[in-house]
Amino acid sequence: MSMRVGYAAGAFDLFHVGHLNILKHARSECDYLIAGVVSDELLEVRKGRKPIVPLPERMEIVRHIDFVDRVHAEVLPDKLDTWRELRFDRFFKGDDWRGTEEGLRLEQEFSAVGVEVVYFPYTVHTSSTALRLALDAVSSRPAAAVGDPE
């Protein structure tokens, strides 16, 4: 039996339990897990904003997750190009991608090269977007004067 190599990509910005859940579930579905950390430049193109935590720091955080065997800086915009470089057997995503135009396209492209797309439950109560909004709200409040109760 050959080793099943999995690939789970994400921004992993403002690392939270949802990220941890994806990586934990992914590792349970393969023998060797590569975590792709999307570059600052690709995130800016895809999401229209830079991450709060820069790529080297996000990679360092993910590198220390027990479920991850290898960390890869994802700098290529096409996931198939990343597959050509890494040769994984399973591609993991949150189920918020299931049935979307991009998710269906990935399933079709990966199926053609023998890669299975596996979806995991999206952690609805926690997201980097929600954390970013909370940080924005906190940072826009006037600072309390010294000695003022909060």
N, C-alpha and C positions, 0 to 999 in steps of 0.2 A: 504494500500500500504506500502510495506516495504522500509526501507532506502537503497538506492544504495550506496555501499561503493566502492570507486575507489582507485587504487594504481598506482602511477607514480614514477618510479625509475630512478635514474640517478647519475652520478658522481657529478654533480653540482659544478665542479671545475671551478674556474675563472668565477663565476656566471655572466651570460649575458642575453640579451633580449630573446634569444631562449629558455633558461631555464624558464624564466618568462612566455613566451607564452605557453609552454607545460603545466605548472601548472595552468595557467588561463583557458585554454581550457579544461583541465581535470576537474577542479572544476565545470565548466558549464555542465558537463556530468554526475555528480554524486551528492549525497547529503552530502557525507562526504569523504574528500580526505586525503589519507595517502601518504606522499612523502617519498619514500625510498631513502636514501642517501647511495650509495655503499661505503663500507669500503676501506680504503687505501690498505689493503692486496688483496682484490678481484680485485681492479683496477690494481694493479701491475701484477696479474696473467692474467687478461683479456687483458690489453692494453700494458703490458710490461714496464710500468713506474709508478712511484708513482705520486699521485696528487701533485700539488703545494700547495694547501690549505689543511691542515689536516682535518680528519673526524669531530672532535668536532666543528671546526670553520665552516665547510660547513653545518653541522646540525643546528648550531645557525643561520646562514644566512637564510636557508630555513624555519626554525621555525618562522621567522618574516615576512614571506610572507602571506598576508591576505587570499589568496585562500587555504592555507594549514591548515587542522584541526589537523593533527598529523604528527610527523616526526619519521621515523623508520630507525635505522642503519641496512643496508642490509649487513649481514655477511655470509649468506648462498649462496653457488654458484648456487643452483637450485631454480628457481623462484617458482616452485611448493611447495617446502619446505617453502618458505616465505608465500605462499598462505595458507598453512596448519596452520601457526602461526597466520596470520592476518585475513583470511577469507573475502577477498574482492570479489566484483562482476564484476568489470571492471578493466582491465589492460591497461594502456595508454603508448604508445610509439610514437616516431617520425616516420613519414612515410618512412624514409630511411631504416627502418626494413621491410617494406611491401615487400612480395615476396622473401625475403632472406631465406636461409636455416634455420637460427635460428628463424626468425619470423614465418615461417610456422610450425616449431616444437612447438613453444610456442602456436600458435593458436590451434593446435591439442591437446596438453596436457591440455590447459585451457578449451577447449570445453568439454573435458571429465568430468570436474568437474563443468561445468556451468558458467565459467568465459568468458566474452566477451572481446576480444582484440580490442581496439579502437586506430586507428592511427590518428595523427595530422600532419599538414604540418611542415616539417623540415625547420628551419630558415637557409637558405642557406648562406646568407651573413655574418652570425656570428656563430662561433663555438669555443669551447675551444681549439681545435687543431690549428685553425688559430691564436687565441690569444697567445698560447704557442709559435708558430713559430715567431710571432712578438716580443715577449719578448726575445726569443733566439737571434734574429737578433739584437735587441737593446743592449742586454747585451754583445754581442761579438764585438761591435764597441769600438774602443779605447776611453777612457774618454777624454773629452775636458779639456784642461788646464784652470786653473783659469783665467778668464778674456777673454778667447777666445769666439767669437760669435759662436753660434750653427747654 
